[in-house]
Amino acid sequence: MAIQPVVTKVWIEPGCIVCDACETAAPTVFEVTDDTCLIRPEALNASFTKPLTQAIFDAALECPVDVI
C-alpha cells in the first residue's frame, strides 16, 4: 500500500512575484495582495491543510519562482 503524503505546514519564502498562481490553485490557503502573498490564518492549522494537500501541491508546482 502506497503512503500518501499530506501537507501539515505551508509557508512562502522571500521572492514572491504576486503572480496569483497560488491563490488560483488554492484560494482557501493563499491570499495574494498588491505586493505579497499571504497564508490565510486558518491554513496555519494542520487539520485544515491536510484535506487540501493536492491543491497545495498544485500551487507549489505552479509557482514560477518556487517560493512555496
mmCIF file as gemmi writes it, N, C-alpha and C atoms, coordinates in Angstrom:
data_model
loop_
_atom_site.group_PDB
_atom_site.id
_atom_site.type_symbol
_atom_site.label_atom_id
_atom_site.label_alt_id
_atom_site.label_comp_id
_atom_site.label_asym_id
_atom_site.label_entity_id
_atom_site.label_seq_id
_atom_site.pdbx_PDB_ins_code
_atom_site.Cartn_x
_atom_site.Cartn_y
_atom_site.Cartn_z
_atom_site.occupancy
_atom_site.B_iso_or_equiv
_atom_site.pdbx_formal_charge
_atom_site.auth_seq_id
_atom_site.auth_asym_id
_atom_site.pdbx_PDB_model_num
ATOM 1 N N . MET Axp A 1 ? 0.846 -1.179 0 1 0 ? 1 A 1
ATOM 2 C CA . MET Axp A 1 ? 0 0 0 1 0 ? 1 A 1
ATOM 3 C C . MET Axp A 1 ? 0.894 1.246 0 1 0 ? 1 A 1
ATOM 4 N N . ALA Axp A 2 ? 0.665 2.135 -0.912 1 0 ? 2 A 1
ATOM 5 C CA . ALA Axp A 2 ? 1.462 3.355 -1.029 1 0 ? 2 A 1
ATOM 6 C C . ALA Axp A 2 ? 1.078 4.369 0.05 1 0 ? 2 A 1
ATOM 7 N N . ILE Axp A 3 ? 2.066 5.039 0.551 1 0 ? 3 A 1
ATOM 8 C CA . ILE Axp A 3 ? 1.825 6.077 1.548 1 0 ? 3 A 1
ATOM 9 C C . ILE Axp A 3 ? 1.533 7.379 0.824 1 0 ? 3 A 1
ATOM 10 N N . GLN Axp A 4 ? 0.442 8.036 1.199 1 0 ? 4 A 1
ATOM 11 C CA . GLN Axp A 4 ? 0.048 9.303 0.603 1 0 ? 4 A 1
ATOM 12 C C . GLN Axp A 4 ? 0.579 10.446 1.459 1 0 ? 4 A 1
ATOM 13 N N . PRO Axp A 5 ? 1.385 11.333 0.894 1 0 ? 5 A 1
ATOM 14 C CA . PRO Axp A 5 ? 1.874 12.47 1.676 1 0 ? 5 A 1
ATOM 15 C C . PRO Axp A 5 ? 0.74 13.449 1.985 1 0 ? 5 A 1
ATOM 16 N N . VAL Axp A 6 ? 0.864 14.128 3.099 1 0 ? 6 A 1
ATOM 17 C CA . VAL Axp A 6 ? -0.094 15.17 3.46 1 0 ? 6 A 1
ATOM 18 C C . VAL Axp A 6 ? 0.669 16.43 3.855 1 0 ? 6 A 1
ATOM 19 N N . VAL Axp A 7 ? 0.077 17.559 3.572 1 0 ? 7 A 1
ATOM 20 C CA . VAL Axp A 7 ? 0.67 18.837 3.938 1 0 ? 7 A 1
ATOM 21 C C . VAL Axp A 7 ? 0.178 19.219 5.327 1 0 ? 7 A 1
ATOM 22 N N . THR Axp A 8 ? 1.124 19.45 6.219 1 0 ? 8 A 1
ATOM 23 C CA . THR Axp A 8 ? 0.77 19.868 7.574 1 0 ? 8 A 1
ATOM 24 C C . THR Axp A 8 ? 1.25 21.282 7.879 1 0 ? 8 A 1
ATOM 25 N N . LYS Axp A 9 ? 2.099 21.824 6.994 1 0 ? 9 A 1
ATOM 26 C CA . LYS Axp A 9 ? 2.604 23.176 7.19 1 0 ? 9 A 1
ATOM 27 C C . LYS Axp A 9 ? 2.827 23.823 5.824 1 0 ? 9 A 1
ATOM 28 N N . VAL Axp A 10 ? 2.419 25.086 5.711 1 0 ? 10 A 1
ATOM 29 C CA . VAL Axp A 10 ? 2.571 25.826 4.454 1 0 ? 10 A 1
ATOM 30 C C . VAL Axp A 10 ? 3.323 27.113 4.756 1 0 ? 10 A 1
ATOM 31 N N . TRP Axp A 11 ? 4.248 27.474 3.886 1 0 ? 11 A 1
ATOM 32 C CA . TRP Axp A 11 ? 4.961 28.747 4.035 1 0 ? 11 A 1
ATOM 33 C C . TRP Axp A 11 ? 5.367 29.266 2.674 1 0 ? 11 A 1
ATOM 34 N N . ILE Axp A 12 ? 5.687 30.537 2.643 1 0 ? 12 A 1
ATOM 35 C CA . ILE Axp A 12 ? 6.146 31.198 1.417 1 0 ? 12 A 1
ATOM 36 C C . ILE Axp A 12 ? 7.497 31.825 1.736 1 0 ? 12 A 1
ATOM 37 N N . GLU Axp A 13 ? 8.487 31.462 0.967 1 0 ? 13 A 1
ATOM 38 C CA . GLU Axp A 13 ? 9.824 32.019 1.147 1 0 ? 13 A 1
ATOM 39 C C . GLU Axp A 13 ? 9.895 33.378 0.465 1 0 ? 13 A 1
ATOM 40 N N . PRO Axp A 14 ? 10.871 34.208 0.814 1 0 ? 14 A 1
ATOM 41 C CA . PRO Axp A 14 ? 11.03 35.502 0.146 1 0 ? 14 A 1
ATOM 42 C C . PRO Axp A 14 ? 11.216 35.325 -1.362 1 0 ? 14 A 1
ATOM 43 N N . GLY Axp A 15 ? 10.665 36.276 -2.107 1 0 ? 15 A 1
ATOM 44 C CA . GLY Axp A 15 ? 10.825 36.257 -3.555 1 0 ? 15 A 1
ATOM 45 C C . GLY Axp A 15 ? 9.526 36.147 -4.335 1 0 ? 15 A 1
ATOM 46 N N . CYS Axp A 16 ? 8.401 36.156 -3.646 1 0 ? 16 A 1
ATOM 47 C CA . CYS Axp A 16 ? 7.1 36.082 -4.322 1 0 ? 16 A 1
ATOM 48 C C . CYS Axp A 16 ? 6.964 37.244 -5.311 1 0 ? 16 A 1
ATOM 49 N N . ILE Axp A 17 ? 6.459 36.937 -6.502 1 0 ? 17 A 1
ATOM 50 C CA . ILE Axp A 17 ? 6.263 37.968 -7.529 1 0 ? 17 A 1
ATOM 51 C C . ILE Axp A 17 ? 4.786 38.303 -7.726 1 0 ? 17 A 1
ATOM 52 N N . VAL Axp A 18 ? 3.945 37.916 -6.782 1 0 ? 18 A 1
ATOM 53 C CA . VAL Axp A 18 ? 2.491 38.161 -6.769 1 0 ? 18 A 1
ATOM 54 C C . VAL Axp A 18 ? 1.826 37.859 -8.111 1 0 ? 18 A 1
ATOM 55 N N . CYS Axp A 19 ? 2.064 36.664 -8.614 1 0 ? 19 A 1
ATOM 56 C CA . CYS Axp A 19 ? 1.519 36.265 -9.92 1 0 ? 19 A 1
ATOM 57 C C . CYS Axp A 19 ? 0.102 35.706 -9.825 1 0 ? 19 A 1
ATOM 58 N N . ASP Axp A 20 ? -0.396 35.413 -8.632 1 0 ? 20 A 1
ATOM 59 C CA . ASP Axp A 20 ? -1.73 34.863 -8.377 1 0 ? 20 A 1
ATOM 60 C C . ASP Axp A 20 ? -1.867 33.367 -8.646 1 0 ? 20 A 1
ATOM 61 N N . ALA Axp A 21 ? -0.809 32.682 -9.061 1 0 ? 21 A 1
ATOM 62 C CA . ALA Axp A 21 ? -0.915 31.247 -9.36 1 0 ? 21 A 1
ATOM 63 C C . ALA Axp A 21 ? -1.328 30.446 -8.127 1 0 ? 21 A 1
ATOM 64 N N . CYS Axp A 22 ? -0.763 30.769 -6.979 1 0 ? 22 A 1
ATOM 65 C CA . CYS Axp A 22 ? -1.088 30.008 -5.772 1 0 ? 22 A 1
ATOM 66 C C . CYS Axp A 22 ? -2.538 30.218 -5.345 1 0 ? 22 A 1
ATOM 67 N N . GLU Axp A 23 ? -2.99 31.457 -5.401 1 0 ? 23 A 1
ATOM 68 C CA . GLU Axp A 23 ? -4.37 31.74 -4.996 1 0 ? 23 A 1
ATOM 69 C C . GLU Axp A 23 ? -5.365 31.103 -5.961 1 0 ? 23 A 1
ATOM 70 N N . THR Axp A 24 ? -5.007 31.021 -7.213 1 0 ? 24 A 1
ATOM 71 C CA . THR Axp A 24 ? -5.867 30.359 -8.196 1 0 ? 24 A 1
ATOM 72 C C . THR Axp A 24 ? -5.968 28.864 -7.892 1 0 ? 24 A 1
ATOM 73 N N . ALA Axp A 25 ? -4.853 28.249 -7.543 1 0 ? 25 A 1
ATOM 74 C CA . ALA Axp A 25 ? -4.828 26.811 -7.27 1 0 ? 25 A 1
ATOM 75 C C . ALA Axp A 25 ? -5.432 26.455 -5.916 1 0 ? 25 A 1
ATOM 76 N N . ALA Axp A 26 ? -5.218 27.299 -4.917 1 0 ? 26 A 1
ATOM 77 C CA . ALA Axp A 26 ? -5.681 27.003 -3.558 1 0 ? 26 A 1
ATOM 78 C C . ALA Axp A 26 ? -6.155 28.278 -2.863 1 0 ? 26 A 1
ATOM 79 N N . PRO Axp A 27 ? -7.303 28.802 -3.263 1 0 ? 27 A 1
ATOM 80 C CA . PRO Axp A 27 ? -7.776 30.082 -2.729 1 0 ? 27 A 1
ATOM 81 C C . PRO Axp A 27 ? -8.106 30.074 -1.24 1 0 ? 27 A 1
ATOM 82 N N . THR Axp A 28 ? -8.354 28.921 -0.666 1 0 ? 28 A 1
ATOM 83 C CA . THR Axp A 28 ? -8.625 28.882 0.774 1 0 ? 28 A 1
ATOM 84 C C . THR Axp A 28 ? -7.345 28.878 1.603 1 0 ? 28 A 1
ATOM 85 N N . VAL Axp A 29 ? -6.206 28.719 0.927 1 0 ? 29 A 1
ATOM 86 C CA . VAL Axp A 29 ? -4.919 28.669 1.617 1 0 ? 29 A 1
ATOM 87 C C . VAL Axp A 29 ? -4.118 29.957 1.422 1 0 ? 29 A 1
ATOM 88 N N . PHE Axp A 30 ? -4.12 30.48 0.19 1 0 ? 30 A 1
ATOM 89 C CA . PHE Axp A 30 ? -3.289 31.63 -0.158 1 0 ? 30 A 1
ATOM 90 C C . PHE Axp A 30 ? -4.131 32.859 -0.466 1 0 ? 30 A 1
ATOM 91 N N . GLU Axp A 31 ? -3.612 34.021 -0.098 1 0 ? 31 A 1
ATOM 92 C CA . GLU Axp A 31 ? -4.238 35.297 -0.439 1 0 ? 31 A 1
ATOM 93 C C . GLU Axp A 31 ? -3.162 36.201 -1.04 1 0 ? 31 A 1
ATOM 94 N N . VAL Axp A 32 ? -3.362 36.61 -2.269 1 0 ? 32 A 1
ATOM 95 C CA . VAL Axp A 32 ? -2.411 37.493 -2.937 1 0 ? 32 A 1
ATOM 96 C C . VAL Axp A 32 ? -2.904 38.929 -2.787 1 0 ? 32 A 1
ATOM 97 N N . THR Axp A 33 ? -2.009 39.793 -2.311 1 0 ? 33 A 1
ATOM 98 C CA . THR Axp A 33 ? -2.32 41.213 -2.176 1 0 ? 33 A 1
ATOM 99 C C . THR Axp A 33 ? -1.582 41.972 -3.279 1 0 ? 33 A 1
ATOM 100 N N . ASP Axp A 34 ? -1.6 43.276 -3.218 1 0 ? 34 A 1
ATOM 101 C CA . ASP Axp A 34 ? -0.913 44.078 -4.235 1 0 ? 34 A 1
ATOM 102 C C . ASP Axp A 34 ? 0.594 43.862 -4.252 1 0 ? 34 A 1
ATOM 103 N N . ASP Axp A 35 ? 1.163 43.521 -3.091 1 0 ? 35 A 1
ATOM 104 C CA . ASP Axp A 35 ? 2.625 43.432 -3.052 1 0 ? 35 A 1
ATOM 105 C C . ASP Axp A 35 ? 3.196 42.161 -2.442 1 0 ? 35 A 1
ATOM 106 N N . THR Axp A 36 ? 2.348 41.218 -2.049 1 0 ? 36 A 1
ATOM 107 C CA . THR Axp A 36 ? 2.859 39.97 -1.475 1 0 ? 36 A 1
ATOM 108 C C . THR Axp A 36 ? 1.78 38.888 -1.495 1 0 ? 36 A 1
ATOM 109 N N . CYS Axp A 37 ? 2.156 37.736 -1.066 1 0 ? 37 A 1
ATOM 110 C CA . CYS Axp A 37 ? 1.214 36.633 -0.91 1 0 ? 37 A 1
ATOM 111 C C . CYS Axp A 37 ? 1.236 36.215 0.553 1 0 ? 37 A 1
ATOM 112 N N . LEU Axp A 38 ? 0.066 35.916 1.093 1 0 ? 38 A 1
ATOM 113 C CA . LEU Axp A 38 ? -0.072 35.548 2.499 1 0 ? 38 A 1
ATOM 114 C C . LEU Axp A 38 ? -0.683 34.162 2.622 1 0 ? 38 A 1
ATOM 115 N N . ILE Axp A 39 ? -0.349 33.5 3.703 1 0 ? 39 A 1
ATOM 116 C CA . ILE Axp A 39 ? -1.027 32.265 4.069 1 0 ? 39 A 1
ATOM 117 C C . ILE Axp A 39 ? -2.233 32.686 4.903 1 0 ? 39 A 1
ATOM 118 N N . ARG Axp A 40 ? -3.413 32.237 4.513 1 0 ? 40 A 1
ATOM 119 C CA . ARG Axp A 40 ? -4.61 32.583 5.287 1 0 ? 40 A 1
ATOM 120 C C . ARG Axp A 40 ? -4.491 31.982 6.696 1 0 ? 40 A 1
ATOM 121 N N . PRO Axp A 41 ? -4.961 32.688 7.721 1 0 ? 41 A 1
ATOM 122 C CA . PRO Axp A 41 ? -4.778 32.23 9.109 1 0 ? 41 A 1
ATOM 123 C C . PRO Axp A 41 ? -5.25 30.797 9.364 1 0 ? 41 A 1
ATOM 124 N N . GLU Axp A 42 ? -6.373 30.417 8.807 1 0 ? 42 A 1
ATOM 125 C CA . GLU Axp A 42 ? -6.881 29.065 9.045 1 0 ? 42 A 1
ATOM 126 C C . GLU Axp A 42 ? -5.96 27.994 8.461 1 0 ? 42 A 1
ATOM 127 N N . ALA Axp A 43 ? -5.178 28.365 7.439 1 0 ? 43 A 1
ATOM 128 C CA . ALA Axp A 43 ? -4.258 27.42 6.804 1 0 ? 43 A 1
ATOM 129 C C . ALA Axp A 43 ? -2.987 27.199 7.617 1 0 ? 43 A 1
ATOM 130 N N . LEU Axp A 44 ? -2.873 27.854 8.756 1 0 ? 44 A 1
ATOM 131 C CA . LEU Axp A 44 ? -1.743 27.606 9.65 1 0 ? 44 A 1
ATOM 132 C C . LEU Axp A 44 ? -2.012 26.396 10.541 1 0 ? 44 A 1
ATOM 133 N N . ASN Axp A 45 ? -3.185 25.806 10.414 1 0 ? 45 A 1
ATOM 134 C CA . ASN Axp A 45 ? -3.594 24.663 11.209 1 0 ? 45 A 1
ATOM 135 C C . ASN Axp A 45 ? -3.476 23.397 10.352 1 0 ? 45 A 1
ATOM 136 N N . ALA Axp A 46 ? -2.74 22.409 10.827 1 0 ? 46 A 1
ATOM 137 C CA . ALA Axp A 46 ? -2.524 21.174 10.07 1 0 ? 46 A 1
ATOM 138 C C . ALA Axp A 46 ? -3.827 20.453 9.728 1 0 ? 46 A 1
ATOM 139 N N . SER Axp A 47 ? -4.804 20.492 10.612 1 0 ? 47 A 1
ATOM 140 C CA . SER Axp A 47 ? -6.069 19.81 10.317 1 0 ? 47 A 1
ATOM 141 C C . SER Axp A 47 ? -6.81 20.483 9.157 1 0 ? 47 A 1
ATOM 142 N N . PHE Axp A 48 ? -6.536 21.766 8.928 1 0 ? 48 A 1
ATOM 143 C CA . PHE Axp A 48 ? -7.135 22.486 7.802 1 0 ? 48 A 1
ATOM 144 C C . PHE Axp A 48 ? -6.422 22.137 6.498 1 0 ? 48 A 1
ATOM 145 N N . THR Axp A 49 ? -5.093 22.043 6.539 1 0 ? 49 A 1
ATOM 146 C CA . THR Axp A 49 ? -4.335 21.829 5.302 1 0 ? 49 A 1
ATOM 147 C C . THR Axp A 49 ? -4.33 20.387 4.823 1 0 ? 49 A 1
ATOM 148 N N . LYS Axp A 50 ? -4.434 19.43 5.714 1 0 ? 50 A 1
ATOM 149 C CA . LYS Axp A 50 ? -4.361 18.019 5.3 1 0 ? 50 A 1
ATOM 150 C C . LYS Axp A 50 ? -5.316 17.68 4.162 1 0 ? 50 A 1
ATOM 151 N N . PRO Axp A 51 ? -6.607 18.021 4.244 1 0 ? 51 A 1
ATOM 152 C CA . PRO Axp A 51 ? -7.503 17.682 3.134 1 0 ? 51 A 1
ATOM 153 C C . PRO Axp A 51 ? -7.245 18.497 1.867 1 0 ? 51 A 1
ATOM 154 N N . LEU Axp A 52 ? -6.45 19.553 1.971 1 0 ? 52 A 1
ATOM 155 C CA . LEU Axp A 52 ? -6.142 20.403 0.819 1 0 ? 52 A 1
ATOM 156 C C . LEU Axp A 52 ? -4.759 20.106 0.23 1 0 ? 52 A 1
ATOM 157 N N . THR Axp A 53 ? -4.192 18.976 0.61 1 0 ? 53 A 1
ATOM 158 C CA . THR Axp A 53 ? -2.838 18.624 0.201 1 0 ? 53 A 1
ATOM 159 C C . THR Axp A 53 ? -2.643 18.735 -1.31 1 0 ? 53 A 1
ATOM 160 N N . GLN Axp A 54 ? -3.526 18.18 -2.103 1 0 ? 54 A 1
ATOM 161 C CA . GLN Axp A 54 ? -3.332 18.208 -3.555 1 0 ? 54 A 1
ATOM 162 C C . GLN Axp A 54 ? -3.357 19.633 -4.101 1 0 ? 54 A 1
ATOM 163 N N . ALA Axp A 55 ? -4.268 20.457 -3.627 1 0 ? 55 A 1
ATOM 164 C CA . ALA Axp A 55 ? -4.334 21.85 -4.081 1 0 ? 55 A 1
ATOM 165 C C . ALA Axp A 55 ? -3.067 22.607 -3.692 1 0 ? 55 A 1
ATOM 166 N N . ILE Axp A 56 ? -2.526 22.323 -2.514 1 0 ? 56 A 1
ATOM 167 C CA . ILE Axp A 56 ? -1.299 22.991 -2.069 1 0 ? 56 A 1
ATOM 168 C C . ILE Axp A 56 ? -0.12 22.527 -2.917 1 0 ? 56 A 1
ATOM 169 N N . PHE Axp A 57 ? -0.044 21.227 -3.204 1 0 ? 57 A 1
ATOM 170 C CA . PHE Axp A 57 ? 0.998 20.729 -4.11 1 0 ? 57 A 1
ATOM 171 C C . PHE Axp A 57 ? 0.873 21.391 -5.478 1 0 ? 57 A 1
ATOM 172 N N . ASP Axp A 58 ? -0.349 21.511 -5.977 1 0 ? 58 A 1
ATOM 173 C CA . ASP Axp A 58 ? -0.577 22.159 -7.277 1 0 ? 58 A 1
ATOM 174 C C . ASP Axp A 58 ? -0.092 23.607 -7.25 1 0 ? 58 A 1
ATOM 175 N N . ALA Axp A 59 ? -0.397 24.317 -6.18 1 0 ? 59 A 1
ATOM 176 C CA . ALA Axp A 59 ? 0.04 25.712 -6.051 1 0 ? 59 A 1
ATOM 177 C C . ALA Axp A 59 ? 1.56 25.806 -6.064 1 0 ? 59 A 1
ATOM 178 N N . ALA Axp A 60 ? 2.206 24.907 -5.349 1 0 ? 60 A 1
ATOM 179 C CA . ALA Axp A 60 ? 3.668 24.918 -5.317 1 0 ? 60 A 1
ATOM 180 C C . ALA Axp A 60 ? 4.247 24.618 -6.696 1 0 ? 60 A 1
ATOM 181 N N . LEU Axp A 61 ? 3.649 23.684 -7.399 1 0 ? 61 A 1
ATOM 182 C CA . LEU Axp A 61 ? 4.137 23.346 -8.741 1 0 ? 61 A 1
ATOM 183 C C . LEU Axp A 61 ? 3.931 24.492 -9.734 1 0 ? 61 A 1
ATOM 184 N N . GLU Axp A 62 ? 2.863 25.243 -9.557 1 0 ? 62 A 1
ATOM 185 C CA . GLU Axp A 62 ? 2.559 26.347 -10.477 1 0 ? 62 A 1
ATOM 186 C C . GLU Axp A 62 ? 3.329 27.615 -10.16 1 0 ? 62 A 1
ATOM 187 N N . CYS Axp A 63 ? 3.941 27.691 -8.99 1 0 ? 63 A 1
ATOM 188 C CA . CYS Axp A 63 ? 4.69 28.894 -8.593 1 0 ? 63 A 1
ATOM 189 C C . CYS Axp A 63 ? 5.91 29.063 -9.505 1 0 ? 63 A 1
ATOM 190 N N . PRO Axp A 64 ? 5.951 30.15 -10.289 1 0 ? 64 A 1
ATOM 191 C CA . PRO Axp A 64 ? 7.053 30.309 -11.243 1 0 ? 64 A 1
ATOM 192 C C . PRO Axp A 64 ? 8.397 30.625 -10.603 1 0 ? 64 A 1
ATOM 193 N N . VAL Axp A 65 ? 8.4 31.031 -9.34 1 0 ? 65 A 1
ATOM 194 C CA . VAL Axp A 65 ? 9.662 31.341 -8.661 1 0 ? 65 A 1
ATOM 195 C C . VAL Axp A 65 ? 9.975 30.364 -7.521 1 0 ? 65 A 1
ATOM 196 N N . ASP Axp A 66 ? 9.205 29.315 -7.416 1 0 ? 66 A 1
ATOM 197 C CA . ASP Axp A 66 ? 9.442 28.232 -6.441 1 0 ? 66 A 1
ATOM 198 C C . ASP Axp A 66 ? 9.646 28.722 -5.018 1 0 ? 66 A 1
ATOM 199 N N . VAL Axp A 67 ? 8.725 29.535 -4.526 1 0 ? 67 A 1
ATOM 200 C CA . VAL Axp A 67 ? 8.837 30.028 -3.152 1 0 ? 67 A 1
ATOM 201 C C . VAL Axp A 67 ? 7.842 29.374 -2.194 1 0 ? 67 A 1
ATOM 202 N N . ILE Axp A 68 ? 7.018 28.487 -2.695 1 0 ? 68 A 1
ATOM 203 C CA . ILE Axp A 68 ? 6.049 27.775 -1.837 1 0 ? 68 A 1
ATOM 204 C C . ILE Axp A 68 ? 6.64 26.43 -1.455 1 0 ? 68 A 1
